[in-house]
Amino acid sequence: MIEVDGIDVSYGNIQVLWDLSFHVSEEDRVVSIVGPNGAGKSTLLRVMSGLHPYHAGSVTAWGEDVAEMDPSEVVQRGFVHVSEERNLFGDMTVRENLEMGAYTKRDTLDETLREVFDLFPILEERASQRAGSMSGGQQQMLAIGRGLMARPKILALDEPSEGLAPQITNRVFEKIDEISEEVTVLLVEQHVHKALGLADRAYLLENGEFVAEDTGPALLESDHIKDAYL
Ligand SMILES: Nc1ncnc2c1ncn2[C@@H]1O[C@H](COP(=O)(O)OP(=O)(O)OP(=O)(O)O)[C@@H](O)[C@H]1O
């Protein structure tokens, strides 16, 4: 499990997360974090991945201090973060991108590739195509598939619906629901209805602090969410 305890996080001298505590474990199915632009959602994921430092509190992954780890060790332990930017290798093929995702789990590469192709048949059909030539929805599925290639225990998805048409967004969320049967999903989303509809635990983050926490459906019905979004 990943445990965040009382962290303060800044960019230069601007603090963006304030005394934040939070955890996600393999027993969770979907945990969602929603909140407006600039609330600090992506920053929290970056801190959990060991990609950004914190200056108070602690972050542990399966009991070990993330600040002491290289980001690849966080991946190795089971926390994989698919960033908002997707960061695909546009000139490489779909298959090559997926293989890159297995850099910490080479021994199970063939087996995992089969599972990812079963989940996303389009990736198998397009295996030899350049990643950069795929549609936005296909690229998002590739980014998620590449994350799964590292065999995560917890898969963090940052804004998976970003830039996608509503119909494609629905497809992506159907896949996320399917993935959550096997792997814990930590979902950061602007798409509040979808993200809270799936979540068994959910948080509203505003200005670097959690202002509400509940089950996803209960948070969706709360005045906090109605005031902020509806
Ligand atoms: N590299 C950076 N340098 C300086 N400030 C940053 C940097 N990245 C983010 N910030 C600032 O930190 C705050 C939190 O940003 P963050 O991206 O974590 O929010 P978010 O909730 O994920 O929002 P969004 O959905 O817009 O990405 C914002 O005020 C943002 O401007």
The ligand as an ORCA input file, in Angstrom:
! r2SCAN-3c Opt
* xyz 0 1
  N       6.289     22.382    -12.772
  C       5.619     23.303    -12.062
  N       6.220     24.445    -11.679
  C       5.555     25.373    -10.945
  N       4.265     25.240    -10.550
  C       3.625     24.117    -10.912
  C       4.251     23.097    -11.686
  N       3.358     22.099    -11.892
  C       2.214     22.493    -11.280
  N       2.380     23.700    -10.690
  C       1.358     24.433     -9.929
  O       0.977     23.630     -8.829
  C      -0.426     23.718     -8.614
  C      -1.021     22.328     -8.671
  O      -0.904     21.836    -10.016
  P      -1.352     20.377    -10.443
  O      -0.984     20.185    -11.876
  O      -0.867     19.413     -9.463
  O      -2.934     20.492    -10.283
  P      -4.072     19.560    -10.864
  O      -5.109     19.506     -9.790
  O      -3.508     18.298    -11.358
  O      -4.628     20.433    -12.041
  P      -4.757     20.099    -13.598
  O      -5.965     19.280    -13.701
  O      -4.901     21.468    -14.194
  O      -3.487     19.404    -13.980
  C      -0.970     24.682     -9.640
  O      -1.046     25.948     -9.064
  C       0.100     24.672    -10.729
  O       0.155     25.894    -11.396
*
